[in-house]
């Protein structure tokens, strides 16, 4: 009898142990695309679904602002971040002469996702693409929908040139109505596609001004655009010429669009046109009224809540 009781107790303890919640906190240098790239993940429970947040830019790591939304998300997901080549820790680890191209960035995205799925023993993940990260994410969702629970497009780059043209017309009209001579002069120098980093600077400067985004006006000084352009301008222009309305008219996974009507960077008119035309098993728009372009950092609480809803939906 004692032996039976002991055996039963051991089996019970084993069952508890096998279902135990194991926290996750990783910071790794992983060989992706032939170079060491930083990938981090955090969760309270490793049995939760996997979510990868692809940051914007190109060239701007999410680590500076992600704490605002990770606090809640780590209770419901294994939330992973990745410093893309040329960004953050990955940039610090590598030679600045390593080649960067759209093809390489798309390939890196696939390798990172394959690595995370294998590491955490998952068949699928939730993929969140923010801004430039949405450009990478939408291409991945198009090619590998079977690996996604859902794709979440946040202020994404969908048809960059058309977005810039729509915004340019809007801020030109605003400047003329306001009779703002400095704005009129600088906006008059802008062509789309952009011919120089100065034109991109003027576009972002007055887009921020007329959308009421004072934080962005202060965060992106003129010299930053010049420094950024040496590495990223050609890739940015190439990506801006891609029209996902034409190249990805259909997605074979559920898709959510997190948008703001104050967003003049990834102009919401262009985004909503894509949503309306897109064919997908299911699609939904979530509006953020207190944000401009930077939804994850400007409305982190709602951003977290809306992502958590997806877990219950799926």
C-alpha positions as CSV (number, residue, x, y, z in Angstrom):
1,X,0.0,0.0,0.0
2,X,2.8,2.4,0.9
3,X,4.5,1.7,-2.4
4,X,1.3,2.4,-4.3
5,X,0.8,5.7,-2.5
6,X,4.4,6.7,-3.1
7,X,4.1,5.9,-6.8
8,X,0.9,7.8,-7.1
9,X,2.4,10.8,-5.3
10,X,5.5,10.8,-7.6
11,X,3.2,10.6,-10.7
12,X,1.2,13.5,-9.3
13,X,4.3,15.6,-8.7
14,X,5.6,14.8,-12.2
15,X,2.3,15.9,-13.7
16,X,2.5,19.2,-11.8
17,X,6.1,19.7,-12.9
18,X,5.3,19.0,-16.5
19,X,2.6,21.8,-16.5
20,X,4.7,24.2,-14.5
21,X,5.0,27.8,-15.7
22,X,8.6,28.5,-16.8
23,X,9.5,32.1,-17.2
24,X,11.5,33.3,-20.3
25,X,14.2,36.0,-20.4
26,X,16.7,35.7,-23.2
27,X,19.2,38.0,-24.8
28,X,21.1,36.3,-27.5
29,X,23.5,36.9,-30.4
30,X,22.2,34.6,-33.1
31,X,23.8,34.0,-36.5
32,X,21.3,35.4,-39.0
33,X,22.2,36.1,-42.6
34,X,25.9,35.5,-41.9
35,X,26.2,38.0,-39.0
36,X,25.5,38.0,-35.3
37,X,22.1,39.6,-34.6
38,X,20.5,40.4,-31.3
39,X,17.2,38.6,-30.4
40,X,15.5,39.0,-27.1
41,X,12.4,37.3,-25.6
42,X,10.5,37.6,-22.3
43,X,7.5,35.9,-20.8
44,X,6.0,34.9,-17.5
45,X,5.1,31.5,-18.9
46,X,6.8,29.6,-21.8
47,X,3.5,27.8,-22.7
48,X,2.0,31.1,-23.9
49,X,1.9,31.9,-27.7
50,X,4.8,33.5,-29.3
51,X,4.7,37.1,-30.6
52,X,7.4,38.8,-32.6
53,X,7.5,42.6,-32.8
54,X,9.3,43.9,-35.9
55,X,10.6,47.4,-35.3
56,X,10.4,50.4,-37.6
57,X,12.9,52.7,-39.2
58,X,14.7,51.3,-41.0
59,X,17.4,51.6,-38.4
60,X,15.5,52.3,-35.2
61,X,15.5,49.5,-32.5
62,X,12.3,49.1,-30.4
63,X,14.2,48.5,-27.1
64,X,14.0,52.2,-26.1
65,X,10.2,52.3,-26.0
66,X,9.1,48.6,-25.8
67,X,9.1,48.6,-22.0
68,X,5.9,50.6,-22.2
69,X,4.0,47.7,-23.7
70,X,6.0,44.6,-22.7
71,X,4.9,44.8,-19.0
72,X,1.4,43.6,-19.9
73,X,2.2,41.5,-23.0
74,X,4.6,39.2,-21.2
75,X,1.8,37.9,-19.1
76,X,0.0,36.6,-22.3
77,X,2.8,36.0,-24.8
78,X,6.4,35.1,-25.2
79,X,7.2,38.5,-26.7
80,X,10.3,38.6,-28.9
81,X,12.2,41.6,-30.3
82,X,15.0,41.7,-32.8
83,X,17.5,44.4,-33.6
84,X,17.6,44.3,-37.4
85,X,21.0,44.5,-39.1
86,X,22.2,48.1,-39.0
87,X,20.2,48.7,-35.8
88,X,20.8,48.8,-32.1
89,X,22.9,46.0,-30.6
90,X,23.2,44.2,-33.9
91,X,24.8,47.3,-35.4
92,X,27.2,47.6,-32.5
93,X,28.3,44.0,-33.0
94,X,29.0,44.2,-36.7
95,X,31.1,45.9,-39.3
96,X,29.3,48.9,-40.7
97,X,30.3,47.7,-44.2
98,X,28.1,44.6,-44.1
99,X,25.7,44.7,-47.1
100,X,22.1,45.8,-46.5
101,X,19.4,45.4,-49.2
102,X,15.7,44.7,-49.3
103,X,16.4,41.1,-50.2
104,X,18.7,40.6,-47.3
105,X,16.2,42.2,-44.9
106,X,13.4,39.9,-46.1
107,X,15.7,36.9,-45.8
108,X,16.8,37.9,-42.2
109,X,13.1,38.2,-41.2
110,X,12.4,34.6,-42.3
111,X,15.5,33.3,-40.5
112,X,14.6,35.1,-37.3
113,X,11.1,33.7,-37.3
114,X,12.4,30.2,-38.1
115,X,14.8,30.5,-35.2
116,X,12.2,31.6,-32.8
117,X,9.6,28.9,-33.7
118,X,12.3,26.2,-33.3
119,X,13.7,27.7,-30.0
120,X,10.3,27.9,-28.3
121,X,8.8,24.8,-30.0
122,X,5.9,26.5,-31.6
123,X,4.3,25.8,-35.0
124,X,3.0,29.4,-35.4
125,X,3.4,32.9,-34.0
126,X,1.6,36.3,-33.9
127,X,3.6,38.7,-36.1
128,X,3.5,42.4,-35.4
129,X,5.0,44.7,-38.0
130,X,5.3,48.4,-37.1
131,X,6.0,51.1,-39.8
132,X,9.0,49.9,-41.8
133,X,8.6,46.6,-39.8
134,X,5.2,46.4,-41.4
135,X,6.8,46.5,-44.8
136,X,8.9,43.4,-43.8
137,X,6.0,41.7,-42.0
138,X,3.5,42.0,-44.8
139,X,5.9,40.4,-47.3
140,X,6.4,37.5,-44.8
141,X,2.7,37.1,-44.2
142,X,2.2,36.9,-47.9
143,X,4.8,34.1,-48.3
144,X,4.4,32.1,-45.1
145,X,0.8,32.5,-43.9
146,X,0.8,29.0,-42.5
147,X,3.3,30.0,-39.8
148,X,1.1,32.8,-38.5
149,X,-1.8,32.8,-36.0
150,X,-2.4,36.3,-37.3
151,X,-0.6,39.2,-38.9
152,X,-0.9,42.6,-37.1
153,X,0.0,45.6,-39.3
154,X,0.7,48.7,-37.2
155,X,1.1,52.1,-39.0
156,X,2.6,50.1,-41.7
157,X,4.4,51.0,-44.9
158,X,2.1,49.7,-47.6
159,X,2.4,52.0,-50.6
160,X,5.1,54.5,-49.5
161,X,5.2,56.8,-52.5
162,X,1.4,57.1,-52.6
163,X,1.3,57.8,-48.9
164,X,4.0,60.5,-49.2
165,X,2.1,62.1,-52.1
166,X,-1.2,62.1,-50.2
167,X,0.5,63.6,-47.1
168,X,2.3,66.2,-49.2
169,X,-0.9,67.5,-50.7
170,X,-2.4,67.7,-47.2
171,X,0.4,69.6,-45.6
172,X,0.7,71.9,-48.5
173,X,-3.0,72.8,-48.2
174,X,-2.6,73.3,-44.4
175,X,0.4,75.6,-44.9
176,X,-1.4,77.7,-47.4
177,X,-4.5,78.0,-45.2
178,X,-2.4,79.0,-42.3
179,X,-0.3,81.4,-44.5
180,X,2.8,79.9,-42.9
181,X,5.6,81.3,-45.1
182,X,8.3,79.0,-43.8
183,X,6.2,75.9,-44.3
184,X,5.1,77.0,-47.8
185,X,8.8,77.6,-48.8
186,X,10.1,74.3,-47.4
187,X,7.2,72.2,-48.6
188,X,7.5,73.7,-52.1
189,X,11.0,72.0,-52.3
190,X,9.6,68.5,-51.8
191,X,9.2,66.0,-54.7
192,X,7.9,62.5,-54.4
193,X,9.8,60.2,-54.8
194,X,12.2,62.2,-52.7
195,X,15.3,63.5,-54.4
196,X,17.3,64.1,-51.2
197,X,17.3,63.6,-47.5
198,X,16.4,67.3,-47.1
199,X,13.1,66.7,-48.8
200,X,12.3,63.8,-46.5
201,X,13.3,66.0,-43.6
202,X,10.9,68.7,-44.6
203,X,8.1,66.2,-45.2
204,X,8.5,64.7,-41.7
205,X,9.0,68.1,-40.1
206,X,5.7,69.5,-41.4
207,X,3.8,66.3,-41.2
208,X,4.6,66.2,-37.5
209,X,3.7,69.9,-37.1
210,X,0.3,69.5,-38.9
211,X,-0.6,66.3,-37.1
212,X,0.2,67.9,-33.7
213,X,3.0,65.5,-33.0
214,X,5.3,67.7,-31.0
215,X,7.4,64.8,-29.7
216,X,8.4,63.8,-33.2
217,X,9.3,67.4,-34.0
218,X,11.8,67.4,-31.2
219,X,13.0,63.8,-31.6
220,X,14.2,64.1,-35.2
221,X,16.6,67.0,-35.7
222,X,17.8,67.8,-39.2
223,X,21.3,66.3,-38.6
224,X,19.7,62.9,-37.7
225,X,18.1,62.7,-41.2
226,X,21.5,63.4,-42.8
227,X,23.3,60.8,-40.8
228,X,20.5,58.2,-41.3
229,X,20.4,58.8,-45.1
230,X,23.9,57.7,-45.7
231,X,23.0,54.1,-44.8
232,X,19.3,53.9,-45.3
233,X,18.0,56.4,-47.9
234,X,18.4,54.2,-51.0
235,X,16.7,51.2,-49.3
236,X,13.9,53.4,-48.0
237,X,13.3,54.8,-51.5
238,X,13.3,51.3,-53.0
239,X,10.8,50.1,-50.3
240,X,8.6,53.2,-50.9
241,X,8.2,52.3,-54.5
242,X,6.6,49.0,-53.6
243,X,2.8,49.0,-53.9
244,X,1.4,46.2,-51.8
245,X,-2.1,47.0,-53.3
246,X,-0.8,45.4,-56.5
247,X,1.8,42.9,-55.2
248,X,-0.2,41.5,-52.2
249,X,-3.9,41.9,-52.9
250,X,-4.7,38.8,-50.8
251,X,-3.4,37.3,-47.6
252,X,-4.2,33.7,-46.4
253,X,-4.1,34.4,-42.7
254,X,-6.2,36.6,-40.3
255,X,-5.0,40.2,-40.5
256,X,-5.5,43.2,-38.2
257,X,-4.7,46.8,-38.9
258,X,-3.8,49.2,-36.1
259,X,-4.3,52.7,-37.5
260,X,-4.6,56.3,-36.5
261,X,-6.4,59.1,-38.5
262,X,-3.7,61.4,-37.3
263,X,-1.0,59.4,-39.0
264,X,0.6,61.4,-41.8
265,X,3.7,59.2,-42.1
266,X,2.0,56.0,-43.2
267,X,-1.0,58.0,-44.4
268,X,-4.2,56.4,-43.1
269,X,-6.1,57.1,-46.3
270,X,-3.7,54.8,-48.2
271,X,-3.9,52.2,-45.4
272,X,-7.7,52.1,-45.4
273,X,-7.8,51.8,-49.2
274,X,-5.6,48.7,-48.8
275,X,-7.8,47.3,-46.1
276,X,-10.9,47.8,-48.1
277,X,-9.5,46.0,-51.2
278,X,-7.6,43.2,-49.3
279,X,-8.9,39.6,-49.6
280,X,-8.3,37.7,-46.4
281,X,-10.0,35.0,-44.2
282,X,-10.7,37.7,-41.7
283,X,-9.6,41.3,-41.4
284,X,-10.3,44.0,-38.9
285,X,-9.2,47.6,-38.3
286,X,-8.5,48.9,-34.8
287,X,-8.4,52.7,-34.5
288,X,-6.1,54.6,-32.1
289,X,-7.4,58.1,-31.5
290,X,-4.6,59.4,-29.2
291,X,-1.7,58.5,-31.5
292,X,-0.1,59.8,-34.7
293,X,2.3,57.4,-36.3
294,X,3.9,56.0,-33.2
295,X,1.1,53.9,-31.9
296,X,3.1,51.4,-29.7
297,X,4.8,54.2,-27.8
298,X,2.0,56.8,-27.8
299,X,-0.8,54.4,-26.8
300,X,1.0,51.5,-25.2
301,X,-1.8,50.5,-22.9
302,X,-4.4,50.2,-25.6
303,X,-1.8,48.7,-27.9
304,X,-1.2,45.9,-25.3
305,X,-4.9,45.4,-24.7
306,X,-5.8,45.0,-28.3
307,X,-3.0,42.4,-28.8
308,X,-4.2,40.5,-25.7
309,X,-7.7,40.4,-27.2
310,X,-6.3,38.4,-30.2
311,X,-5.2,35.6,-27.9
312,X,-8.8,35.1,-26.7
313,X,-10.1,35.5,-30.3
314,X,-7.7,32.8,-31.5
